Amino acid sequence: MPEEPKLKIAKYFYLVLLIMGLVFYISWGILYNGWFDRGVYAVTIVLVGFGVTGVLLYSHIEK
């Protein structure tokens, strides 16, 4: 099993991905009024998807 500091770094990395995805979607919608853009959805889904998956996996490993 990986060491504790490595687990925390990885978990926070995935948390940052999750936050980046949400901030990207909200900021793009506010700045460009493009709430229903497929390109924005594509970027957001990748960032949020990896973020949620990583946070859930590393939270499960810590227990």
mmCIF file of the N, C-alpha and C atoms, coordinates in Angstrom:
data_MODEL
# 
_entry.id   MODEL 
# 
loop_
_atom_site.group_PDB 
_atom_site.id 
_atom_site.type_symbol 
_atom_site.label_atom_id 
_atom_site.label_alt_id 
_atom_site.label_comp_id 
_atom_site.label_asym_id 
_atom_site.label_entity_id 
_atom_site.label_seq_id 
_atom_site.pdbx_PDB_ins_code 
_atom_site.Cartn_x 
_atom_site.Cartn_y 
_atom_site.Cartn_z 
_atom_site.occupancy 
_atom_site.B_iso_or_equiv 
_atom_site.pdbx_formal_charge 
_atom_site.auth_seq_id 
_atom_site.auth_comp_id 
_atom_site.auth_asym_id 
_atom_site.auth_atom_id 
_atom_site.pdbx_PDB_model_num 
ATOM 1   N N  . MET A 1 1  ? 0.846   -1.181 0.000   1.00 0.00 ? 1  MET A N  1 
ATOM 2   C CA . MET A 1 1  ? 0.000   0.000  0.000   1.00 0.00 ? 1  MET A CA 1 
ATOM 3   C C  . MET A 1 1  ? 0.888   1.240  0.000   1.00 0.00 ? 1  MET A C  1 
ATOM 4   N N  . PRO A 1 2  ? 0.540   2.256  -0.781  1.00 0.00 ? 2  PRO A N  1 
ATOM 5   C CA . PRO A 1 2  ? 1.360   3.468  -0.836  1.00 0.00 ? 2  PRO A CA 1 
ATOM 6   C C  . PRO A 1 2  ? 1.416   4.174  0.510   1.00 0.00 ? 2  PRO A C  1 
ATOM 7   N N  . GLU A 1 3  ? 2.431   4.998  0.663   1.00 0.00 ? 3  GLU A N  1 
ATOM 8   C CA . GLU A 1 3  ? 2.591   5.735  1.909   1.00 0.00 ? 3  GLU A CA 1 
ATOM 9   C C  . GLU A 1 3  ? 1.493   6.785  2.048   1.00 0.00 ? 3  GLU A C  1 
ATOM 10  N N  . GLU A 1 4  ? 1.250   7.212  3.275   1.00 0.00 ? 4  GLU A N  1 
ATOM 11  C CA . GLU A 1 4  ? 0.188   8.180  3.561   1.00 0.00 ? 4  GLU A CA 1 
ATOM 12  C C  . GLU A 1 4  ? 0.356   9.510  2.822   1.00 0.00 ? 4  GLU A C  1 
ATOM 13  N N  . PRO A 1 5  ? 1.553   10.130 2.818   1.00 0.00 ? 5  PRO A N  1 
ATOM 14  C CA . PRO A 1 5  ? 1.666   11.416 2.100   1.00 0.00 ? 5  PRO A CA 1 
ATOM 15  C C  . PRO A 1 5  ? 1.342   11.301 0.616   1.00 0.00 ? 5  PRO A C  1 
ATOM 16  N N  . LYS A 1 6  ? 1.710   10.183 -0.006  1.00 0.00 ? 6  LYS A N  1 
ATOM 17  C CA . LYS A 1 6  ? 1.408   10.002 -1.422  1.00 0.00 ? 6  LYS A CA 1 
ATOM 18  C C  . LYS A 1 6  ? -0.097  9.882  -1.649  1.00 0.00 ? 6  LYS A C  1 
ATOM 19  N N  . LEU A 1 7  ? -0.783  9.231  -0.727  1.00 0.00 ? 7  LEU A N  1 
ATOM 20  C CA . LEU A 1 7  ? -2.238  9.119  -0.841  1.00 0.00 ? 7  LEU A CA 1 
ATOM 21  C C  . LEU A 1 7  ? -2.905  10.485 -0.740  1.00 0.00 ? 7  LEU A C  1 
ATOM 22  N N  . LYS A 1 8  ? -2.431  11.299 0.196   1.00 0.00 ? 8  LYS A N  1 
ATOM 23  C CA . LYS A 1 8  ? -3.027  12.619 0.373   1.00 0.00 ? 8  LYS A CA 1 
ATOM 24  C C  . LYS A 1 8  ? -2.757  13.511 -0.829  1.00 0.00 ? 8  LYS A C  1 
ATOM 25  N N  . ILE A 1 9  ? -1.555  13.441 -1.383  1.00 0.00 ? 9  ILE A N  1 
ATOM 26  C CA . ILE A 1 9  ? -1.234  14.246 -2.559  1.00 0.00 ? 9  ILE A CA 1 
ATOM 27  C C  . ILE A 1 9  ? -2.131  13.847 -3.720  1.00 0.00 ? 9  ILE A C  1 
ATOM 28  N N  . ALA A 1 10 ? -2.293  12.562 -3.942  1.00 0.00 ? 10 ALA A N  1 
ATOM 29  C CA . ALA A 1 10 ? -3.141  12.092 -5.041  1.00 0.00 ? 10 ALA A CA 1 
ATOM 30  C C  . ALA A 1 10 ? -4.595  12.498 -4.818  1.00 0.00 ? 10 ALA A C  1 
ATOM 31  N N  . LYS A 1 11 ? -5.074  12.365 -3.593  1.00 0.00 ? 11 LYS A N  1 
ATOM 32  C CA . LYS A 1 11 ? -6.463  12.727 -3.304  1.00 0.00 ? 11 LYS A CA 1 
ATOM 33  C C  . LYS A 1 11 ? -6.697  14.214 -3.544  1.00 0.00 ? 11 LYS A C  1 
ATOM 34  N N  . TYR A 1 12 ? -5.767  15.054 -3.117  1.00 0.00 ? 12 TYR A N  1 
ATOM 35  C CA . TYR A 1 12 ? -5.921  16.493 -3.328  1.00 0.00 ? 12 TYR A CA 1 
ATOM 36  C C  . TYR A 1 12 ? -5.784  16.863 -4.798  1.00 0.00 ? 12 TYR A C  1 
ATOM 37  N N  . PHE A 1 13 ? -4.976  16.125 -5.552  1.00 0.00 ? 13 PHE A N  1 
ATOM 38  C CA . PHE A 1 13 ? -4.871  16.357 -6.992  1.00 0.00 ? 13 PHE A CA 1 
ATOM 39  C C  . PHE A 1 13 ? -6.225  16.125 -7.657  1.00 0.00 ? 13 PHE A C  1 
ATOM 40  N N  . TYR A 1 14 ? -6.879  15.028 -7.315  1.00 0.00 ? 14 TYR A N  1 
ATOM 41  C CA . TYR A 1 14 ? -8.189  14.739 -7.890  1.00 0.00 ? 14 TYR A CA 1 
ATOM 42  C C  . TYR A 1 14 ? -9.251  15.722 -7.404  1.00 0.00 ? 14 TYR A C  1 
ATOM 43  N N  . LEU A 1 15 ? -9.109  16.196 -6.187  1.00 0.00 ? 15 LEU A N  1 
ATOM 44  C CA . LEU A 1 15 ? -10.027 17.214 -5.685  1.00 0.00 ? 15 LEU A CA 1 
ATOM 45  C C  . LEU A 1 15 ? -9.857  18.516 -6.467  1.00 0.00 ? 15 LEU A C  1 
ATOM 46  N N  . VAL A 1 16 ? -8.622  18.862 -6.788  1.00 0.00 ? 16 VAL A N  1 
ATOM 47  C CA . VAL A 1 16 ? -8.355  20.051 -7.603  1.00 0.00 ? 16 VAL A CA 1 
ATOM 48  C C  . VAL A 1 16 ? -8.958  19.885 -8.996  1.00 0.00 ? 16 VAL A C  1 
ATOM 49  N N  . LEU A 1 17 ? -8.861  18.686 -9.584  1.00 0.00 ? 17 LEU A N  1 
ATOM 50  C CA . LEU A 1 17 ? -9.490  18.445 -10.883 1.00 0.00 ? 17 LEU A CA 1 
ATOM 51  C C  . LEU A 1 17 ? -11.000 18.670 -10.811 1.00 0.00 ? 17 LEU A C  1 
ATOM 52  N N  . LEU A 1 18 ? -11.611 18.178 -9.773  1.00 0.00 ? 18 LEU A N  1 
ATOM 53  C CA . LEU A 1 18 ? -13.051 18.347 -9.591  1.00 0.00 ? 18 LEU A CA 1 
ATOM 54  C C  . LEU A 1 18 ? -13.417 19.827 -9.497  1.00 0.00 ? 18 LEU A C  1 
ATOM 55  N N  . ILE A 1 19 ? -12.692 20.556 -8.684  1.00 0.00 ? 19 ILE A N  1 
ATOM 56  C CA . ILE A 1 19 ? -12.959 21.987 -8.514  1.00 0.00 ? 19 ILE A CA 1 
ATOM 57  C C  . ILE A 1 19 ? -12.700 22.746 -9.809  1.00 0.00 ? 19 ILE A C  1 
ATOM 58  N N  . MET A 1 20 ? -11.618 22.390 -10.515 1.00 0.00 ? 20 MET A N  1 
ATOM 59  C CA . MET A 1 20 ? -11.322 23.047 -11.791 1.00 0.00 ? 20 MET A CA 1 
ATOM 60  C C  . MET A 1 20 ? -12.449 22.843 -12.791 1.00 0.00 ? 20 MET A C  1 
ATOM 61  N N  . GLY A 1 21 ? -13.006 21.656 -12.843 1.00 0.00 ? 21 GLY A N  1 
ATOM 62  C CA . GLY A 1 21 ? -14.104 21.385 -13.757 1.00 0.00 ? 21 GLY A CA 1 
ATOM 63  C C  . GLY A 1 21 ? -15.326 22.233 -13.456 1.00 0.00 ? 21 GLY A C  1 
ATOM 64  N N  . LEU A 1 22 ? -15.669 22.333 -12.187 1.00 0.00 ? 22 LEU A N  1 
ATOM 65  C CA . LEU A 1 22 ? -16.830 23.139 -11.806 1.00 0.00 ? 22 LEU A CA 1 
ATOM 66  C C  . LEU A 1 22 ? -16.591 24.624 -12.047 1.00 0.00 ? 22 LEU A C  1 
ATOM 67  N N  . VAL A 1 23 ? -15.403 25.104 -11.686 1.00 0.00 ? 23 VAL A N  1 
ATOM 68  C CA . VAL A 1 23 ? -15.070 26.517 -11.898 1.00 0.00 ? 23 VAL A CA 1 
ATOM 69  C C  . VAL A 1 23 ? -15.035 26.840 -13.387 1.00 0.00 ? 23 VAL A C  1 
ATOM 70  N N  . PHE A 1 24 ? -14.490 25.932 -14.186 1.00 0.00 ? 24 PHE A N  1 
ATOM 71  C CA . PHE A 1 24 ? -14.439 26.147 -15.630 1.00 0.00 ? 24 PHE A CA 1 
ATOM 72  C C  . PHE A 1 24 ? -15.836 26.286 -16.204 1.00 0.00 ? 24 PHE A C  1 
ATOM 73  N N  . TYR A 1 25 ? -16.739 25.390 -15.842 1.00 0.00 ? 25 TYR A N  1 
ATOM 74  C CA . TYR A 1 25 ? -18.099 25.424 -16.383 1.00 0.00 ? 25 TYR A CA 1 
ATOM 75  C C  . TYR A 1 25 ? -18.832 26.694 -15.962 1.00 0.00 ? 25 TYR A C  1 
ATOM 76  N N  . ILE A 1 26 ? -18.747 27.028 -14.693 1.00 0.00 ? 26 ILE A N  1 
ATOM 77  C CA . ILE A 1 26 ? -19.452 28.210 -14.188 1.00 0.00 ? 26 ILE A CA 1 
ATOM 78  C C  . ILE A 1 26 ? -18.867 29.488 -14.775 1.00 0.00 ? 26 ILE A C  1 
ATOM 79  N N  . SER A 1 27 ? -17.533 29.585 -14.810 1.00 0.00 ? 27 SER A N  1 
ATOM 80  C CA . SER A 1 27 ? -16.917 30.803 -15.344 1.00 0.00 ? 27 SER A CA 1 
ATOM 81  C C  . SER A 1 27 ? -17.182 30.956 -16.841 1.00 0.00 ? 27 SER A C  1 
ATOM 82  N N  . TRP A 1 28 ? -17.147 29.877 -17.602 1.00 0.00 ? 28 TRP A N  1 
ATOM 83  C CA . TRP A 1 28 ? -17.440 29.953 -19.036 1.00 0.00 ? 28 TRP A CA 1 
ATOM 84  C C  . TRP A 1 28 ? -18.890 30.390 -19.257 1.00 0.00 ? 28 TRP A C  1 
ATOM 85  N N  . GLY A 1 29 ? -19.787 29.847 -18.474 1.00 0.00 ? 29 GLY A N  1 
ATOM 86  C CA . GLY A 1 29 ? -21.189 30.223 -18.606 1.00 0.00 ? 29 GLY A CA 1 
ATOM 87  C C  . GLY A 1 29 ? -21.434 31.683 -18.287 1.00 0.00 ? 29 GLY A C  1 
ATOM 88  N N  . ILE A 1 30 ? -20.771 32.187 -17.258 1.00 0.00 ? 30 ILE A N  1 
ATOM 89  C CA . ILE A 1 30 ? -20.945 33.588 -16.880 1.00 0.00 ? 30 ILE A CA 1 
ATOM 90  C C  . ILE A 1 30 ? -20.290 34.517 -17.896 1.00 0.00 ? 30 ILE A C  1 
ATOM 91  N N  . LEU A 1 31 ? -19.068 34.200 -18.300 1.00 0.00 ? 31 LEU A N  1 
ATOM 92  C CA . LEU A 1 31 ? -18.335 35.093 -19.205 1.00 0.00 ? 31 LEU A CA 1 
ATOM 93  C C  . LEU A 1 31 ? -18.906 35.120 -20.616 1.00 0.00 ? 31 LEU A C  1 
ATOM 94  N N  . TYR A 1 32 ? -19.258 33.960 -21.153 1.00 0.00 ? 32 TYR A N  1 
ATOM 95  C CA . TYR A 1 32 ? -19.661 33.871 -22.553 1.00 0.00 ? 32 TYR A CA 1 
ATOM 96  C C  . TYR A 1 32 ? -21.133 33.512 -22.743 1.00 0.00 ? 32 TYR A C  1 
ATOM 97  N N  . ASN A 1 33 ? -21.866 33.393 -21.651 1.00 0.00 ? 33 ASN A N  1 
ATOM 98  C CA . ASN A 1 33 ? -23.276 33.013 -21.707 1.00 0.00 ? 33 ASN A CA 1 
ATOM 99  C C  . ASN A 1 33 ? -23.470 31.756 -22.556 1.00 0.00 ? 33 ASN A C  1 
ATOM 100 N N  . GLY A 1 34 ? -22.558 30.807 -22.383 1.00 0.00 ? 34 GLY A N  1 
ATOM 101 C CA . GLY A 1 34 ? -22.611 29.571 -23.152 1.00 0.00 ? 34 GLY A CA 1 
ATOM 102 C C  . GLY A 1 34 ? -22.845 28.370 -22.266 1.00 0.00 ? 34 GLY A C  1 
ATOM 103 N N  . TRP A 1 35 ? -24.013 28.314 -21.662 1.00 0.00 ? 35 TRP A N  1 
ATOM 104 C CA . TRP A 1 35 ? -24.313 27.239 -20.726 1.00 0.00 ? 35 TRP A CA 1 
ATOM 105 C C  . TRP A 1 35 ? -24.566 25.910 -21.421 1.00 0.00 ? 35 TRP A C  1 
ATOM 106 N N  . PHE A 1 36 ? -24.918 25.932 -22.695 1.00 0.00 ? 36 PHE A N  1 
ATOM 107 C CA . PHE A 1 36 ? -25.294 24.699 -23.391 1.00 0.00 ? 36 PHE A CA 1 
ATOM 108 C C  . PHE A 1 36 ? -24.352 24.396 -24.547 1.00 0.00 ? 36 PHE A C  1 
ATOM 109 N N  . ASP A 1 37 ? -23.060 24.572 -24.328 1.00 0.00 ? 37 ASP A N  1 
ATOM 110 C CA . ASP A 1 37 ? -22.060 24.343 -25.367 1.00 0.00 ? 37 ASP A CA 1 
ATOM 111 C C  . ASP A 1 37 ? -21.478 22.936 -25.201 1.00 0.00 ? 37 ASP A C  1 
ATOM 112 N N  . ARG A 1 38 ? -21.474 22.159 -26.279 1.00 0.00 ? 38 ARG A N  1 
ATOM 113 C CA . ARG A 1 38 ? -20.970 20.780 -26.211 1.00 0.00 ? 38 ARG A CA 1 
ATOM 114 C C  . ARG A 1 38 ? -19.486 20.716 -25.868 1.00 0.00 ? 38 ARG A C  1 
ATOM 115 N N  . GLY A 1 39 ? -18.716 21.666 -26.349 1.00 0.00 ? 39 GLY A N  1 
ATOM 116 C CA . GLY A 1 39 ? -17.286 21.684 -26.044 1.00 0.00 ? 39 GLY A CA 1 
ATOM 117 C C  . GLY A 1 39 ? -17.015 21.908 -24.568 1.00 0.00 ? 39 GLY A C  1 
ATOM 118 N N  . VAL A 1 40 ? -17.791 22.795 -23.974 1.00 0.00 ? 40 VAL A N  1 
ATOM 119 C CA . VAL A 1 40 ? -17.656 23.053 -22.539 1.00 0.00 ? 40 VAL A CA 1 
ATOM 120 C C  . VAL A 1 40 ? -18.072 21.819 -21.752 1.00 0.00 ? 40 VAL A C  1 
ATOM 121 N N  . TYR A 1 41 ? -19.138 21.159 -22.192 1.00 0.00 ? 41 TYR A N  1 
ATOM 122 C CA . TYR A 1 41 ? -19.550 19.917 -21.543 1.00 0.00 ? 41 TYR A CA 1 
ATOM 123 C C  . TYR A 1 41 ? -18.440 18.870 -21.608 1.00 0.00 ? 41 TYR A C  1 
ATOM 124 N N  . ALA A 1 42 ? -17.793 18.768 -22.760 1.00 0.00 ? 42 ALA A N  1 
ATOM 125 C CA . ALA A 1 42 ? -16.750 17.752 -22.937 1.00 0.00 ? 42 ALA A CA 1 
ATOM 126 C C  . ALA A 1 42 ? -15.603 17.966 -21.958 1.00 0.00 ? 42 ALA A C  1 
ATOM 127 N N  . VAL A 1 43 ? -15.146 19.196 -21.842 1.00 0.00 ? 43 VAL A N  1 
ATOM 128 C CA . VAL A 1 43 ? -14.039 19.492 -20.919 1.00 0.00 ? 43 VAL A CA 1 
ATOM 129 C C  . VAL A 1 43 ? -14.488 19.289 -19.479 1.00 0.00 ? 43 VAL A C  1 
ATOM 130 N N  . THR A 1 44 ? -15.672 19.765 -19.155 1.00 0.00 ? 44 THR A N  1 
ATOM 131 C CA . THR A 1 44 ? -16.170 19.669 -17.784 1.00 0.00 ? 44 THR A CA 1 
ATOM 132 C C  . THR A 1 44 ? -16.376 18.224 -17.359 1.00 0.00 ? 44 THR A C  1 
ATOM 133 N N  . ILE A 1 45 ? -16.938 17.417 -18.231 1.00 0.00 ? 45 ILE A N  1 
ATOM 134 C CA . ILE A 1 45 ? -17.192 16.013 -17.892 1.00 0.00 ? 45 ILE A CA 1 
ATOM 135 C C  . ILE A 1 45 ? -15.894 15.268 -17.619 1.00 0.00 ? 45 ILE A C  1 
ATOM 136 N N  . VAL A 1 46 ? -14.868 15.535 -18.413 1.00 0.00 ? 46 VAL A N  1 
ATOM 137 C CA . VAL A 1 46 ? -13.579 14.866 -18.194 1.00 0.00 ? 46 VAL A CA 1 
ATOM 138 C C  . VAL A 1 46 ? -12.991 15.284 -16.856 1.00 0.00 ? 46 VAL A C  1 
ATOM 139 N N  . LEU A 1 47 ? -12.938 16.584 -16.581 1.00 0.00 ? 47 LEU A N  1 
ATOM 140 C CA . LEU A 1 47 ? -12.348 17.059 -15.328 1.00 0.00 ? 47 LEU A CA 1 
ATOM 141 C C  . LEU A 1 47 ? -13.145 16.585 -14.112 1.00 0.00 ? 47 LEU A C  1 
ATOM 142 N N  . VAL A 1 48 ? -14.445 16.762 -14.150 1.00 0.00 ? 48 VAL A N  1 
ATOM 143 C CA . VAL A 1 48 ? -15.281 16.368 -13.009 1.00 0.00 ? 48 VAL A CA 1 
ATOM 144 C C  . VAL A 1 48 ? -15.312 14.848 -12.859 1.00 0.00 ? 48 VAL A C  1 
ATOM 145 N N  . GLY A 1 49 ? -15.362 14.140 -13.969 1.00 0.00 ? 49 GLY A N  1 
ATOM 146 C CA . GLY A 1 49 ? -15.385 12.674 -13.906 1.00 0.00 ? 49 GLY A CA 1 
ATOM 147 C C  . GLY A 1 49 ? -14.139 12.093 -13.267 1.00 0.00 ? 49 GLY A C  1 
ATOM 148 N N  . PHE A 1 50 ? -12.976 12.538 -13.743 1.00 0.00 ? 50 PHE A N  1 
ATOM 149 C CA . PHE A 1 50 ? -11.739 12.062 -13.131 1.00 0.00 ? 50 PHE A CA 1 
ATOM 150 C C  . PHE A 1 50 ? -11.627 12.531 -11.685 1.00 0.00 ? 50 PHE A C  1 
ATOM 151 N N  . GLY A 1 51 ? -12.074 13.749 -11.411 1.00 0.00 ? 51 GLY A N  1 
ATOM 152 C CA . GLY A 1 51 ? -12.007 14.266 -10.049 1.00 0.00 ? 51 GLY A CA 1 
ATOM 153 C C  . GLY A 1 51 ? -12.844 13.457 -9.079  1.00 0.00 ? 51 GLY A C  1 
ATOM 154 N N  . VAL A 1 52 ? -14.079 13.207 -9.430  1.00 0.00 ? 52 VAL A N  1 
ATOM 155 C CA . VAL A 1 52 ? -14.974 12.441 -8.551  1.00 0.00 ? 52 VAL A CA 1 
ATOM 156 C C  . VAL A 1 52 ? -14.467 11.015 -8.379  1.00 0.00 ? 52 VAL A C  1 
ATOM 157 N N  . THR A 1 53 ? -14.071 10.392 -9.480  1.00 0.00 ? 53 THR A N  1 
ATOM 158 C CA . THR A 1 53 ? -13.571 9.017  -9.409  1.00 0.00 ? 53 THR A CA 1 
ATOM 159 C C  . THR A 1 53 ? -12.338 8.922  -8.519  1.00 0.00 ? 53 THR A C  1 
ATOM 160 N N  . GLY A 1 54 ? -11.398 9.828  -8.710  1.00 0.00 ? 54 GLY A N  1 
ATOM 161 C CA . GLY A 1 54 ? -10.173 9.804  -7.912  1.00 0.00 ? 54 GLY A CA 1 
ATOM 162 C C  . GLY A 1 54 ? -10.423 10.050 -6.441  1.00 0.00 ? 54 GLY A C  1 
ATOM 163 N N  . VAL A 1 55 ? -11.257 11.032 -6.137  1.00 0.00 ? 55 VAL A N  1 
ATOM 164 C CA . VAL A 1 55 ? -11.553 11.332 -4.731  1.00 0.00 ? 55 VAL A CA 1 
ATOM 165 C C  . VAL A 1 55 ? -12.247 10.146 -4.069  1.00 0.00 ? 55 VAL A C  1 
ATOM 166 N N  . LEU A 1 56 ? -13.197 9.535  -4.760  1.00 0.00 ? 56 LEU A N  1 
ATOM 167 C CA . LEU A 1 56 ? -13.890 8.379  -4.178  1.00 0.00 ? 56 LEU A CA 1 
ATOM 168 C C  . LEU A 1 56 ? -12.944 7.198  -3.975  1.00 0.00 ? 56 LEU A C  1 
ATOM 169 N N  . LEU A 1 57 ? -12.096 6.934  -4.962  1.00 0.00 ? 57 LEU A N  1 
ATOM 170 C CA . LEU A 1 57 ? -11.160 5.816  -4.828  1.00 0.00 ? 57 LEU A CA 1 
ATOM 171 C C  . LEU A 1 57 ? -10.167 6.033  -3.697  1.00 0.00 ? 57 LEU A C  1 
ATOM 172 N N  . TYR A 1 58 ? -9.593  7.223  -3.618  1.00 0.00 ? 58 TYR A N  1 
ATOM 173 C CA . TYR A 1 58 ? -8.608  7.466  -2.576  1.00 0.00 ? 58 TYR A CA 1 
ATOM 174 C C  . TYR A 1 58 ? -9.246  7.613  -1.204  1.00 0.00 ? 58 TYR A C  1 
ATOM 175 N N  . SER A 1 59 ? -10.495 8.017  -1.131  1.00 0.00 ? 59 SER A N  1 
ATOM 176 C CA . SER A 1 59 ? -11.192 8.037  0.157   1.00 0.00 ? 59 SER A CA 1 
ATOM 177 C C  . SER A 1 59 ? -11.439 6.610  0.636   1.00 0.00 ? 59 SER A C  1 
ATOM 178 N N  . HIS A 1 60 ? -11.753 5.726  -0.305  1.00 0.00 ? 60 HIS A N  1 
ATOM 179 C CA . HIS A 1 60 ? -11.986 4.321  0.038   1.00 0.00 ? 60 HIS A CA 1 
ATOM 180 C C  . HIS A 1 60 ? -10.681 3.646  0.480   1.00 0.00 ? 60 HIS A C  1 
ATOM 181 N N  . ILE A 1 61 ? -9.567  3.977  -0.147  1.00 0.00 ? 61 ILE A N  1 
ATOM 182 C CA . ILE A 1 61 ? -8.273  3.382  0.205   1.00 0.00 ? 61 ILE A CA 1 
ATOM 183 C C  . ILE A 1 61 ? -7.844  3.813  1.599   1.00 0.00 ? 61 ILE A C  1 
ATOM 184 N N  . GLU A 1 62 ? -8.116  5.073  1.971   1.00 0.00 ? 62 GLU A N  1 
ATOM 185 C CA . GLU A 1 62 ? -7.707  5.577  3.285   1.00 0.00 ? 62 GLU A CA 1 
ATOM 186 C C  . GLU A 1 62 ? -8.427  4.868  4.422   1.00 0.00 ? 62 GLU A C  1 
ATOM 187 N N  . LYS A 1 63 ? -9.630  4.374  4.175   1.00 0.00 ? 63 LYS A N  1 
ATOM 188 C CA . LYS A 1 63 ? -10.385 3.695  5.237   1.00 0.00 ? 63 LYS A CA 1 
ATOM 189 C C  . LYS A 1 63 ? -9.798  2.344  5.426   1.00 0.00 ? 63 LYS A C  1 
# 
